[in-house]
Amino acid sequence: MSQHSADQAPNSALATVAGHRDWWRDAVIYQVYPRSFADSNGDGMGDLEGVRSRLPYLRDLGVDAVWLSPFYASPQADAGYDVADYRAVDPMFGNLMDADALIRDAHELGLRIIVDLVPNHSSDQHEWFKQALREGPGSPLRERYHFRPGKGESGELPPNDWESIFGGPAWTRVTEPDGTPGEWYLHLFAPEQPDFNWDHPAVGDEFRSILRFWLDMGVDGFRIDVAHGLVKAAGLPDLGAHDQLKLLGNDVMPFFDQDGVHVIYRQWRTILDEYAGNETGPEGPSSEGRGRETGGRIFVAEAWTPTVERTANYVRPDELHQAFNFQYLSTAWDAKELRTVIDRTLAAMRPVGAPATWVLSNHDVTRHATRFANPPGLGTQIRTAGDRGLGLRRARAATLLMLALPGSAYVYQGEELGLPDVVDLPDEVRQDPAYFRGAGQDGFRDGCRVPIPWTREGSSYGFGSGGSWLPQPSVWAELSVQAQEGVPGSTLELYRSALRVRRERPDLGAGDAVEWLSAPEGVLVFRRGEFVCVANTTGESVTTPAYGRVLLTSGEVTEAAGEAKVPADTTVWWTTA
């Protein structure tokens, strides 16, 4: 059977659905990495005007909101996650007028806009930090960061043994205004990203002001970068003889997931709630919008925690709305492992009344079409292409499984095209700061950041008229939007169909439970109302009951005598109605 719904309905972007204020509980949110999405001026770098020009594509895809990775003024030491001015757009992306036009156009199309917020650290070119260096030890500005004298006879050793996530010490020594070696400052990431001291009241005051600035611009929410990292343990204690980088995400660290972060987020939530009665988001129904009611600006936490239970602390009713489910992202394509993380996620979110979130790819990890092309256990940054056909089959099946689960789902730009990671980028074009530090993260994140293809031809396959900042493989011509649009069986049309069906059926989307049904080894089967999802994670075809009418499938399914033959690495959606 075809991947398409048997009875074709109008394009999901034009369909009117019943509105509800908690739109975020079942939202599908599309991540745009601005430098790699669309280039409007031919300089090889994506920009806000490029994003704006492609908003109709996102409307037609059927997503509810667009999350933009940082576009603020920045020296770009870490692709914009080193912010020099939180109220300005970097010239490489445009200006504030471009941001305003993008937000307005998105709302007219029924799309919400979520922007990145980077509160753990600034750029070393931020005016606060530059002034702190100029004024020297004892400067009040130094108290807004973590400046400390070094250890050793002349302060030549770092203040503690913490390591940077990007490798090497988490401390850099400064040269004082008189030219002598002086204090050290903390940076959990690159040296160009000094950590803020959130114990200082000026830091909190500044970020509450920044929130209001962008809320007044009309944004519908914030994705909080390193949401688990703002507060450090008192005294900045040593960790001792540990492999710190292997502990990350597996244990509570003195610089991550400290309980004090929740005080900050409870303060932030009161600000968001101030705007609840002053909505500027999508209104409908209209000729192009989705018919969603206005309401509900949101916070989304990027919080790497040891367990999904600790992640739930970030989404208590008076804190944030969603938190990324990194445990799910890092789970292998294996029925038993998937069921375990699904059950734990739903159980953890239920007591705090928050929706589960599901994500398979983002700008920091190898695309899932490549992860699933390789053997499990290689982590989330993989350097080998693996079996491309296998990876794509599994990626398509994993997507249908993800979109069938209760809660909100995130889609990373280009995954709807089935894009793999580019694993053979020349060393000289890489820009990931972790790559150049020799330890820490593998530093191969550039592979998932290569600009996406829009057309079969052109210097950058429609990305722009002047090439692209990272080279695109020639095979991407046939993975482009132009090559897949309207083609039955294409990955793009699978995503469009899945998002349309998800929107049309009340059994999908929001909720906090699934009903597991008996299934063969290596197969997941669950029911949600009149909807049944079957996911075969094995390498062989399996026979299951035919649960009704097939709504959608990632591969060819055959039916006979009340049974269905589900191929290897295939997910099927059924309706029992």
C-alpha positions in Angstrom: 0.0 0.0 0.0 1.1 3.5 -0.7 2.4 5.7 2.1 -0.4 8.1 1.4 -3.8 8.2 3.2 -6.3 6.3 1.3 -8.8 9.2 1.2 -6.9 12.3 0.3 -7.8 15.4 2.3 -7.0 19.1 1.7 -3.5 20.3 2.4 -3.0 20.4 6.2 -1.8 24.0 6.0 -5.2 25.0 4.8 -7.3 22.8 7.0 -9.2 24.3 9.8 -9.0 22.5 13.1 -10.6 23.1 16.5 -8.4 25.7 18.3 -7.1 25.3 21.9 -5.0 27.4 24.1 -2.4 24.8 25.0 -1.3 24.5 21.4 2.2 23.4 22.5 1.0 20.2 24.1 0.8 18.5 20.7 2.7 20.9 18.5 5.1 19.8 15.8 8.0 22.3 15.9 10.4 22.7 13.1 14.0 23.8 13.8 15.6 26.2 11.4 19.3 26.6 11.5 19.4 30.0 9.8 22.8 29.9 8.3 21.9 26.7 6.5 18.2 27.2 5.5 18.0 29.8 2.8 20.3 32.5 1.5 18.6 35.6 0.2 21.6 37.7 -0.9 24.0 35.2 -2.5 26.8 35.5 0.1 26.7 31.8 0.8 25.2 32.2 4.3 21.6 31.7 5.2 19.7 34.7 6.6 16.4 35.8 8.1 15.1 37.1 4.7 15.8 33.7 3.3 13.9 32.0 6.1 11.0 34.4 5.5 10.9 33.5 1.8 10.5 29.9 2.7 7.8 30.2 5.3 5.1 29.0 2.9 7.0 25.8 2.5 6.9 25.2 6.2 3.2 26.0 6.3 2.6 23.5 3.5 4.7 20.9 5.4 2.2 21.2 8.2 4.2 22.2 11.2 2.8 24.4 14.0 5.8 26.5 15.0 9.4 27.4 13.8 12.3 27.4 16.2 15.2 29.6 15.0 18.7 28.9 16.2 20.6 32.1 17.3 20.7 35.0 14.9 21.9 37.6 17.4 25.0 39.8 17.0 27.9 37.5 17.5 31.6 36.9 16.5 30.4 33.4 15.5 33.0 31.5 17.5 30.3 28.9 18.1 27.8 29.5 15.3 26.0 32.2 17.2 25.9 30.6 20.6 28.4 33.2 21.6 26.2 36.3 21.9 27.6 39.8 21.9 24.3 41.7 21.9 21.0 39.9 22.8 18.9 42.7 21.3 20.5 43.0 17.9 20.5 40.8 14.8 23.9 39.9 13.4 24.5 41.7 10.1 25.2 38.3 8.4 21.5 37.4 9.1 20.0 40.9 8.5 18.6 43.3 11.0 15.7 43.8 13.5 13.4 44.9 10.7 14.0 41.5 9.0 13.2 39.8 12.3 10.0 41.8 12.7 8.9 41.0 9.1 9.7 37.3 9.6 7.6 37.1 12.8 4.7 39.0 11.2 4.7 36.9 8.0 4.8 33.7 10.1 1.8 34.7 12.1 -0.1 35.5 9.0 0.6 32.0 7.7 -0.5 30.4 11.0 3.0 29.7 12.2 4.5 30.5 15.6 8.1 31.7 16.1 10.3 30.4 18.9 13.7 32.0 19.3 16.9 30.7 21.0 18.0 32.2 24.2 21.5 31.7 25.5 21.6 32.6 29.2 24.5 30.4 30.4 27.2 32.4 28.8 27.9 35.4 26.6 30.5 36.1 23.9 33.8 37.4 25.1 33.0 40.4 22.9 29.9 41.3 25.0 30.3 44.8 26.5 30.1 43.5 30.0 33.0 41.1 29.5 35.1 43.6 27.6 34.6 46.2 30.4 35.4 43.6 33.0 38.8 42.9 31.3 39.5 46.6 31.0 38.8 47.4 34.6 40.9 44.6 36.0 40.6 42.6 39.3 38.0 43.9 41.7 35.9 45.3 38.9 32.1 45.1 39.7 31.7 43.8 36.1 33.9 40.8 36.9 31.4 39.7 39.5 28.9 39.1 36.7 31.1 36.3 35.4 33.2 33.7 37.2 36.6 35.3 37.6 38.9 33.6 40.1 42.6 33.8 41.1 44.6 30.7 40.0 46.2 28.1 42.1 49.9 27.5 42.4 52.8 29.7 43.6 51.9 32.5 41.2 48.4 31.6 40.2 49.6 29.7 37.2 47.1 26.8 37.6 43.3 26.9 37.0 41.1 27.5 40.0 39.6 24.0 39.8 39.7 20.9 37.7 36.6 21.4 35.6 36.8 20.6 31.9 35.2 22.3 29.0 32.5 20.5 27.1 34.6 21.2 24.0 37.7 19.7 25.6 40.6 21.1 27.7 40.3 23.2 30.9 37.1 25.1 31.6 39.3 28.1 32.6 41.3 30.7 30.6 43.8 33.1 32.2 43.6 36.7 31.2 46.3 39.3 30.7 45.5 42.2 33.0 45.5 45.8 31.9 49.1 46.2 33.1 50.2 43.3 30.9 50.7 40.8 33.7 49.1 37.3 33.8 46.1 37.6 36.0 42.8 36.0 37.0 41.1 33.1 35.3 37.5 33.0 34.0 35.2 30.1 33.7 33.9 28.9 30.3 32.1 25.5 30.2 32.3 25.7 26.4 34.7 27.6 24.2 37.1 30.3 25.7 35.1 32.8 23.7 32.0 31.9 25.8 32.5 33.1 29.4 29.9 31.8 31.8 27.6 34.3 33.5 27.5 34.3 37.3 23.8 33.9 38.0 24.3 34.6 41.7 24.7 38.3 40.7 21.4 40.1 40.5 22.3 42.2 37.5 22.4 39.0 35.4 18.9 38.1 36.3 17.7 41.6 35.7 19.3 41.7 32.3 17.7 38.5 31.1 14.3 39.4 32.3 14.6 42.6 30.2 15.8 40.5 27.2 12.7 38.3 27.5 10.4 41.3 27.4 12.2 42.8 24.5 11.5 39.7 22.3 8.1 39.2 23.7 7.2 42.7 22.7 8.6 41.9 19.2 5.9 39.2 19.1 7.8 35.9 19.5 5.8 33.0 20.8 8.4 31.4 22.9 12.0 30.7 23.8 14.2 27.6 23.5 16.7 27.9 26.4 20.2 26.8 25.5 22.0 24.9 28.3 19.0 25.4 30.5 20.6 23.0 33.1 23.9 25.0 33.3 23.1 28.4 34.7 23.8 27.8 38.4 27.1 26.4 39.7 27.6 24.6 43.0 28.7 27.0 45.8 32.5 27.3 46.0 33.0 25.7 42.5 34.3 22.4 44.0 36.7 20.1 42.3 35.3 17.0 40.7 38.3 14.9 41.4 39.7 12.0 39.4 36.8 11.4 37.0 36.4 11.3 33.2 34.2 14.4 33.3 33.1 14.2 29.7 31.9 10.7 30.1 29.9 11.7 33.1 28.0 14.4 31.3 24.3 13.5 31.1 24.9 10.6 33.4 25.4 12.2 36.7 24.6 15.5 38.6 27.7 17.7 38.1 28.6 20.8 40.2 28.1 22.9 37.1 25.0 21.2 35.6 21.5 20.5 36.8 21.8 22.3 40.1 18.5 22.9 41.9 19.0 26.6 41.9 18.1 26.8 38.2 14.5 26.3 39.1 14.3 29.5 41.0 15.3 31.4 37.8 12.7 29.6 35.7 9.9 30.3 38.2 10.7 34.0 37.9 10.8 33.8 34.1 7.4 32.0 34.0 5.7 35.0 35.7 7.0 37.2 32.9 5.6 34.9 30.2 2.3 34.8 32.0 2.1 38.6 31.9 1.7 38.3 28.1 -1.0 35.7 28.2 -3.7 38.3 27.6 -1.8 40.2 24.9 -1.4 37.7 22.1 0.1 38.5 18.8 0.4 35.0 17.5 -1.6 33.1 14.8 -5.2 34.0 14.7 -7.8 32.2 12.7 -9.4 30.8 10.9 -8.2 32.8 7.9 -7.7 32.1 4.3 -4.2 30.7 4.9 -3.8 30.2 8.7 -4.6 27.0 10.5 -7.5 28.2 12.6 -5.5 27.9 15.9 -6.6 30.1 18.7 -4.2 32.6 20.0 -2.6 32.0 23.4 0.3 30.4 25.1 3.8 31.6 24.8 6.2 28.9 25.9 9.6 28.0 27.2 11.5 24.9 26.0 14.4 23.7 27.9 17.6 22.2 26.5 18.4 20.3 29.6 20.8 17.4 29.6 20.0 15.5 32.8 21.0 12.1 34.1 17.4 10.8 34.0 14.1 11.8 32.4 12.7 12.0 35.9 15.1 14.9 36.6 14.2 16.5 33.3 10.6 16.6 34.6 11.7 19.0 37.3 12.1 21.7 34.6 8.5 21.4 33.4 6.6 21.7 36.7 3.4 23.8 36.4 5.1 27.0 37.5 8.3 26.6 35.5 8.9 25.8 31.8 6.5 24.2 29.3 8.6 21.6 27.5 12.0 20.0 27.8 13.8 18.1 25.1 13.8 14.4 25.5 17.5 13.6 24.9 17.0 10.1 26.3 14.7 9.3 23.4 17.0 10.9 20.8 19.9 8.7 21.9 17.9 5.4 22.0 18.7 2.8 19.4 16.3 1.5 16.8 15.2 -1.4 19.1 11.7 -2.2 20.2 12.6 -3.1 23.8 14.8 0.0 24.3 12.2 2.3 22.7 9.3 1.0 24.8 11.4 1.5 28.0 12.2 5.1 27.2 8.6 5.8 26.0 7.1 4.4 29.2 9.6 6.2 31.5 9.0 9.5 29.7 5.3 9.4 29.9 5.4 8.3 33.5 7.8 11.1 34.4 5.8 13.8 32.7 2.4 12.7 34.0 2.8 13.9 37.6 3.9 17.4 36.6 1.2 17.7 33.9 3.7 18.5 31.1 3.6 17.0 27.6 6.3 14.6 26.6 8.5 15.7 23.7 10.1 13.6 21.1 13.0 14.4 18.8 15.3 12.4 16.5 17.7 15.0 15.1 19.0 18.5 15.8 22.0 20.8 15.0 24.3 19.1 17.5 23.9 15.4 16.6 24.3 13.2 13.6 21.1 13.1 11.6 19.1 10.0 12.4 19.2 8.8 8.8 22.9 8.3 9.3 22.8 7.2 13.0 20.4 4.4 12.1 22.6 3.4 9.1 25.3 2.4 11.5 25.5 -0.2 14.3 24.1 0.9 17.7 26.4 2.1 20.4 28.4 4.6 18.4 26.9 7.7 20.1 25.3 10.7 18.6 28.3 12.0 16.5 29.1 9.3 13.9 31.9 9.6 11.3 30.8 6.9 8.9 28.1 6.9 6.3 26.9 3.3 7.0 24.2 1.6 5.0 22.3 4.6 3.4 19.3 2.5 2.3 19.0 0.9 5.7 19.4 4.3 7.5 16.6 5.9 5.4 14.2 3.0 5.9 14.7 3.2 9.6 14.6 7.0 9.7 11.2 7.0 7.9 9.9 4.3 10.3 11.2 6.1 13.3 9.5 9.3 12.2 6.1 7.7 12.0 6.6 6.1 15.4 7.6 9.5 16.9 4.7 11.3 15.4 2.3 8.7 16.8 3.3 9.2 20.4 1.4 11.5 22.7 3.0 15.0 23.2 5.0 17.4 21.1 7.5 16.5 18.3 10.5 18.4 16.9 11.7 18.2 13.3 15.1 19.3 12.3 15.4 21.1 8.9 16.1 18.7 6.1 15.1 15.5 7.9 11.8 15.7 5.9 14.0 15.2 2.9 15.8 12.2 4.3 19.1 14.0 4.4 22.0 12.0 5.8 25.0 13.6 7.6 27.8 14.7 5.4 30.6 12.6 7.0 33.4 13.4 4.5 33.7 17.2 4.8 37.3 18.4 4.3 39.1 19.4 7.5 39.7 22.9 6.1 36.0 23.7 5.9 35.0 22.6 9.3 33.9 25.3 11.8 32.8 23.4 14.9 34.9 24.8 17.7 35.0 21.4 19.4 36.9 20.0 16.4 39.8 22.3 16.9 40.3 21.6 20.6 41.2 17.9 20.1 39.1 16.5 23.0 35.6 16.9 24.4 32.8 16.6 21.9 33.9 14.9 18.8 33.6 18.1 16.8 31.8 16.7 13.8 28.6 18.7 14.2 29.3 20.4 10.8 28.0 17.3 9.1 24.4 17.9 10.1 24.7 21.7 9.4 25.3 21.6 5.7 22.8 23.9 3.8 19.8 22.0 2.7 18.9 21.5 -1.1 15.8 23.1 -2.6 16.3 22.5 -6.3 18.0 19.9 -8.5 20.4 22.5 -10.0 22.2 25.7 -9.2 25.4 26.6 -7.4 24.0 25.4 -4.1 20.9 23.5 -5.2 18.6 26.5 -4.6 20.0 27.4 -1.2 21.3 30.7 -2.7 22.9 32.2 -5.8 26.4 32.3 -4.4 27.3 28.8 -3.2 27.1 27.6 0.4 29.3 28.1 3.5 29.7 24.3 3.7 30.0 22.1 0.6 26.9 20.1 -0.4 27.2 16.5 -1.9 26.2 16.2 -5.5 23.8 13.4 -4.6 21.7 16.1 -2.8 20.2 17.2 -6.1 17.9 14.2 -6.0 17.1 14.7 -2.3 16.0 18.3 -2.9 12.5 19.7 -2.3 12.1 20.0 -6.1 13.0 16.4 -6.7 10.6 15.1 -4.0 7.7 17.4 -4.1 4.5 15.7 -5.3 6.3 12.4 -5.8 4.4 9.4 -4.2 6.7 7.5 -1.9 9.2 10.4 -1.3 10.3 11.2 2.2 9.0 14.7 1.9 5.5 13.5 1.0 5.6 11.0 3.8 6.2 13.9 6.3 3.4 16.0 4.7 1.0 13.1 4.9 1.9 12.2 8.5 1.5 15.8 9.7 -1.8 16.1 7.9 -3.1 12.8 9.4 -1.8 13.8 12.8 -3.7 17.1 12.7 -6.9 15.6 11.4 -7.2 12.8 14.0 -8.1 13.6 17.6 -6.5 10.3 18.8 -3.1 11.7 17.9 -1.2 14.5 19.5 -1.9 15.6 23.1 -2.2 13.0 25.8 -0.1 11.1 28.4 -0.6 7.4 27.7 -0.5 4.6 25.2 -2.1 1.2 25.4 0.4 -1.5 24.5 -0.9 -4.5 22.6 0.7 -7.9 22.2 3.4 -8.0 19.5 6.1 -10.3 18.1 9.6 -9.9 19.4 11.2 -6.7 18.1 7.8 -5.1 17.2 6.0 -2.2 19.0 2.2 -2.1 18.8 0.1 0.4 20.7 -3.4 1.8 20.6 -4.6 5.4 21.1 -8.4 5.5 20.8 -9.3 4.4 17.3 -5.6 4.6 16.2 -3.1 1.8 16.2 0.6 2.1 15.5 2.8 -0.9 14.5 6.6 -0.4 14.3 8.8 -3.3 13.2 12.3 -2.6 14.3 13.7 -6.0 13.2 15.5 -6.9 10.0 12.8 -9.3 8.9 9.1 -9.0 7.8 6.6 -9.9 10.5 2.9 -10.8 10.4 0.5 -8.9 12.6 -3.3 -8.6 12.8 -4.8 -6.1 10.3 -6.0 -3.6 12.8 -8.4 -1.9 10.4 -7.8 0.5 7.6 -4.2 1.6 6.9 -3.8 5.3 7.2 -0.1 5.6 6.5 2.9 3.4 6.2 6.6 4.0 5.7 7.0 0.9 3.5 4.9 -1.5 1.5 2.4 -3.4 3.6 0.4 -6.4 2.2 -2.8 -7.6 3.7 -4.7 -10.9 3.4 -7.3 -12.8 5.5 -7.3 -10.3 8.4 -3.5 -10.3 8.7 -0.8 -7.8 7.5 2.8 -8.5 6.5 4.9 -5.6 7.8 8.4 -5.4 6.2 11.6 -4.9 8.1 12.1 -1.4 9.6 8.6 -0.3 8.8 6.0 1.6 10.7 2.2 1.4 10.0 -0.6 3.7 11.1 -4.1 2.1 11.3 -7.6 3.3 12.1 -10.1 0.9 13.7 -13.0 3.2 12.9 
